[in-house]
Amino acid sequence: MATQLNGGDNSDLIATLQARVKELEAENARLLSQLANCQIQEVEKKFHGTDAKEKKSRKGNRKSGEKIENVPGYNSRFMNHHSKRYVALKVMYFGKRYYGFASEAQMEPTVESEIFKALEKTRLLVGDRKESQYSRCGRTDKGVSSVGQVIALFLRSNLKISGSNDVGSGEIALESQYEREIDYVRVLNRVLPNDIRIMGWCPVPVNFHARFSCLSRQYKYFFWKENLNILAMESAGKKLIGEHDFRNFCKMDAANVHNYRRNITSLEMSPTDVRYGDNELWVIKIRGSAFLWHQVRCMVAVLFMIGKGLESPNVIDMLLDTTSIPRKPQYTMASEVPLVLQSCEFEDIKFICSSDSGEALHVHLVNECQSYQLEAAIFHEALINCVPLSEDQPTRERKKKPSHVPIMLRPTEPSYEERRSKFDSKHEDHIHTAHLNIVGLPT
């Protein structure tokens, strides 16, 4: 009986202690939040100052702050101490020296990691990344560039609550959407690396998601025409337009992606105004609602084989027929360097940039273009100053290029079903092993 009572007392004591621990954790979180807000206020006073009129305005409207919840881009939880705003940023970057856009690549540097360093340095970030409700439109790979990437997150805001001092009236007037707001483009571009720039910003609703709210994306792929058969490539490209199963035109991620149907709305090829000698720079423009991993580079690789006369345009039809060709033939993707994420389209999103920031951005990009043209001029100077071969100097025989193996005769990768079966088998083995470890049995 005594044992039972002691057991009951112990269980009550444990429950009481657990409840107290939760209370202390909640109190600690509250105090940390207050401390963070105080630090933000001190930083704001240091850099911008706070006049008495603004203090009075904040105090007079504090009780009715919750009504701002209904205004797109605002969160009243921080209005008592420091306002923040949900915004979308349009980002440009030259991807050659980066290990992709996303910081999850676990290789540095990435474009995303550089952006967050800038956000922290300028103290625009409120809270950590998770609290900022961060989202990105696309995850471009290593070496891929963009002039239209879009991210969204909560940032510090200058917006103040203004209007009647009569709190009971419930009438709250907000300042203009953009007037007196922080110039996000100017502030961030001052500290970002030269090959990353913010092109514009736009306030967005709190339910906006840079990836899932995107209506369409457009990529551009630049290439030198050389001896490519453009007509054959255009004929093949038309076959890619529409909704198809593109599992033979991507790097398959069977663990996370189960639907490989995507809709390509347009695919066009056109010359640019750039030439080098007799060669002409062309561009492929591809627009779609969404894209698979490496999809654009795989499509371009097959189009190049067709342009070189190594494959018939009909190979596109065969690769899109996943019932007959369930396993992707092995082939090398097109290079990542000429690929550019051109634009991400959204409904009712119009990016803005102040005139001063726009002018500074224009000057910076012109300087970068001129810098790269200078480098090209030096390489061209080296080219024309190569030591000429004398007529009696023997020339080495050119290396023979490996003969082309038709795509349909090449080794194939595992099908989606085979990959899933292997993945599920490993997952079941892992669960079984974990269960044996729990019950203490040998594995």
N, C-alpha and C positions, 0 to 999 in steps of 0.2 A: 504493500500500500504506500509506504514511504517512498519507494522507488518511483511509483506512478506519480506521486505528488511532485517529487523533484523533477521528473521528466516534464510534467505540466508547467512547473515554474520556469524551467529552462526555456521551453518553447515560447512562453509569454515574454520572457526577458529578451530572447532573440528577436521576436517580433517588434518589441518596443525599441530595441537598439537599431533595427533596420529602418523603422519609421523615423527615428531621430537622425540617422545618417542621411536619409532623403531630404529631411528638412534642412540640414546643414548644407547639403549640396545645392539646394534651391537658393538658400541665402547667399552662398558663395557665388553662384552664377549672377544673382542680382547685384551684388557688390562689385563684381568684375565689370558688369555692364555699366554701372554708374561710373566706375573708374575710367573706363574707355571713353565714355561720353565727356567726362571732365577733361581728359587729355585732348580730345578733339577740340573742345571749346578753347583750351589754352593755345593750341596751335592756330586756330582761327583768329584769336585775338592778336597773336604774334604777327601773323602775316597780313591780316586784313583789318583788324580792329573792329570794335562793336560800339556803336554810339548809343546814347541813352534812349533815343526815339525808337530804335529797333528793339531794345530790351523791353520797353513799355508795350510795344506792339505784340511781342511774343507772349508777355504775361497776360495781356488783355484777351487774347484769343485762345489761351491754353485749353480751356474747358470744352471748346467746340472743335478741337483739332481732329476728332474722329470723323468729322463730316468730309474730310479731304480724301478718305478712303475711296470715294466714288470717282475721283478725278484721275484719269489715266496718267500713270507715271509717278504717283506719289504714295508714300507710306507714312501714316501719321504716327507710327510707333516711335519714330525718332524725332518728331517735330518739336518736342519739348526742349531738346538739347541741340540737335543738329539735323537739319532737313536733308533728305536724300531723294534722288530721282531715278526712275528706271529709264535708261536710255539705250538706244542702239548706236553702235559706232561702225562706220564704214572704214575698212582697213586695207591699206596697200602694203605689200612687202615683196622684195626681191629674194626668192627662196634659195638661192644657190648655196649659201653658207649655213643654212638651217637644217636641222634634222626634223623637218616637217613643221606643221603648225601647232599641233597639240602637244602639250607638255607631258602627256602620259607616255611619250615615246621613250622616256628614261635615258635620253641622250641629249646633251646640251651643246649648243644653244637651240632652243625652239622659238618660234615667233611668239607663241603664247606666253612663254616664261618671260620674254623681254617686255611684253605688254604689261604683265602684272608687276614687274619690277618698276616700270614707269608709273603705274597706278599707285604703288606704295610710296615711291619717292615723292610724288606730287600730292600725296595724302588725299587722293580722290576716292580711294577705296574705303567704304564704310563696312567694318566687320571683316570677316575672312571670306574666302572665295565661295564657300557654301552659302553663307548668309547673303552674299551679293546676288544670288539667283542667276548665276552666270550661265550663258548658253552661247554656242557658236554655230554658224550655218554649216560649215564644212570642215573636214580634217584633211587638208592637202598634205601630200607626202613629202618626203625629203627632196629638196631641190625645186619643188613646184612653187610658182609665184602667184600673186593675186593683185588685182587692182579693185576688187569688189567684195572681199570677204566681209562678213557682218557678224558682230558679236553683240550681246546684250547683257547688261548688269546694272545694279544699283550703284550710283555714284553720288558723292557729296554734291549738294546743290546750294546755290545762293538764294533760292526762292524763299520768300518770307510770306507769312499770312498777313494780309492787310485788310482794312475795311473798318467797320463800325467797332467802337470800343464797347458798345452795348452787347455783352456776351449773350445775354438772354434772347436777343433778337434772332440768333441762329443764322444771320446773314454773313457769309464769308466771301469776300472777293479776292481772287488770286491775281497775282501779277501776270503780265503777258507771258505766253509760253516761253519766249526767248529773251525778253528784255531783262537786263541786269543778271542774266545767268552766267555761270562760269564758262569761259571760252575753252571748252574741252579740247578742241582741235589745237589751239595755240599752246595750252598748258602741256599737253602730252607730247606734241611734236618737238618741244624744246628739249626733252630728255630722252626721247626714243633714239635708237641707232639710225644712221643715215639711210639704211635700206628698209626701214619700216616707217610708215606714216599713217596718221589718222586723216581720212579724206573728208569726213563730215560726221554729224551726229543728229539724232532725232529722238524726241521723247516718245515713248511707246507705252501701251497699257501693260499692267503688271502680269497679265496672262500671255504676253507675247513671248514666243520662243524662237530664237534665231534659226534653229533647224526645222522645227515642225510647222512654223508659220510661213516658211518659204514656199512660194508658189512655183518658182522655176529657177534653174541655175544655168548659166552659160559659160562654157569653156572656150578658149582659143588655143590652137596648137600651131605654132609657126614652123615653117620648113622651107628649105631651098628647093626650087623646082627641079634643077638639074635636068635629067632626062626622063623624069616621071611622066607617065601618061595620065594627064589630068582628067581627060574625058572618061577613061576607064575607072578612075578613082571616084569621080562624081556619079557615075552609073552605079557603082557598088555602094556608095554612101547613101543613095536614095533607098536602098533595101533595108538600111538600118533605121529609117524613120518609122515611127509608130510604136505600139506596145508589143514587146517581144520578151522572150526568156533569154537573158544575156549571160547565162552561166558559163558559156564558152568564150565570153569576152570580158572576163574579170578574174581576180584572184579570189577563189572561193573561201568564205568564212562560214563553214557549215555549223560551227558551234553557236553562232549568233544570228546568222542570216538564213532564213528559210524560204523567202520569196525572192526569186531572181528576175521577176518581170519588172521591167522599167519602160517608161514612155519617152522616146526621143521625138521631140516636136519639130526640130529642124536640124539640118546638117548642110552647110554651105562651104564652098571653097572659093577664094578670091585672091588676086594678087595684091600686094602692098606697094607702096612707092619706093621701097628699099631695093637697091640693086648692088651687086658686087661683080664687076666685070660683066660677063655675059649672063650671069646667074641672077635669078629673081626670087625675092622672098615672098612666099605665099602663106596664107593662113586658113585653117579649117575652123569654122565656128559651129559648135555643137550645143544645142539647147535641149534641156529635158527637165522633167519634174524632180528627178533625183537620179543619182548615179551609184553604181556598185564600186567596190574597192578596185582601183586600177582599170576601171571600165574604159575610160577615154583613151588611155595609153594602149590598151589591147586593141581597141577598134582601129586606132591610127596605125598600129603595127601591121594589121592585116591589109588596111588600105594601101600602105606603102608597098607591100608585096605585090598587090594588084597593079599599082602604078609602075613597078619595075618589070611587069610582064611575067612574074614568077607564078602568079595565081590568076585564075579567072574570077571575074566579079561574081560568078555563081557560087563561089566558096562561101560567100556571106549567107546565102540561102541554106547551105548545108550546115553551117555552124549554128544558125538560128533554129534548126530543126533538132531540138534536144531529145526528141523521142528516138530519132535514128542515131543521133550523136550525143549520148548522155555523158560521155567523158571528153573533157577538153583536150585537144591535141596540144602538145608542148611547143610553145614558140616564145621568142623573146619580145618583151614589151618595148614600145617606143621610148626614147629617152625622156626623162622627167623635166629637163632644163627648159625646153621650148613651151611647156604647158603653163597656161595662165587661167586662173579662175577669174573670169571677166566680170560677172555680175551675179547678184542674188536678188530676185524680185519678190517684193512683198506688197500686200494690199495696204493702201493709204500710208505708206512710209515715204517721206520726202526728206532726204538728208540736207542739212544746212551747214554753212561754213561762213563765218564772218568775213568781211572784205579784207581786213588786215591779215587774218589767218590764211585766207585764200591766196593772197598775194605772196605771203611768205612761203606757202606750199609750192606755188608756181615757180618761184625763184629757186627753191631747193631742187625741184625736179629738173629744171633746166640745167642747173649746175651738175647734177648727177649724169644727165644725158651727155653733156659736154665732156665730163670726166671719162666716161666710157668711150666716147668717140676719140679722145686723145689716146687712150690705150690701143684702140683699133688702129689708129694712124701709126703708132710705133711698130705694131706687128706688121702692118703693111710695108713700112719702111724697111723692116728686116727682110721681108719677102722679096722686095725688088733689089736688095743688096746681097742676095745669096750669090755665092761664088758660082759662075757659069761653068758648065761642064764643057771641056774641050772636045773637039771632034774625035780625037784619037784616044780619049779616055773611055775605057770599057764601062758599060752600064750593067748594073746587076739586073738579072731577070726579075720581073715583078712577081710578087708572091701570088700564086694562084688562089683565087677565092674558092672556098669550099662549095661544092655543088649543092644546089637547092634541093631539099627534100620536100615534096608536096605535103601540105598540111595534113591531108587526110591519110597519109602513109606514116605519119610520125607517131612515136610513143604517146600514150595518153595519160592524163592524171586521173586519180580516183573520181568516181562520180559523186554527186551529192549524197545519194543513198548509202554508198560505201563509206563515205566520210562520217555520216551520222551514225551508222552502225558501229564503227570503230570508236567514235566518241562516246556513245551510250554504253558500250561495253566497258570502257575505261572508267566511266562514271559509276557504273554498278560495282565494279571491282573496288573502287575507292570507298564507296558506302559500306560494302561488305567488310573491308579491312577495318574501317573506323568502328563498326559495330563489334567486331571481335576484340578490338582494343578496349572498348568500353566495358565489355563483360569479362575481360581478363583472360580470354582464350588465346592460344598461339595462332599467329597468322599463317 
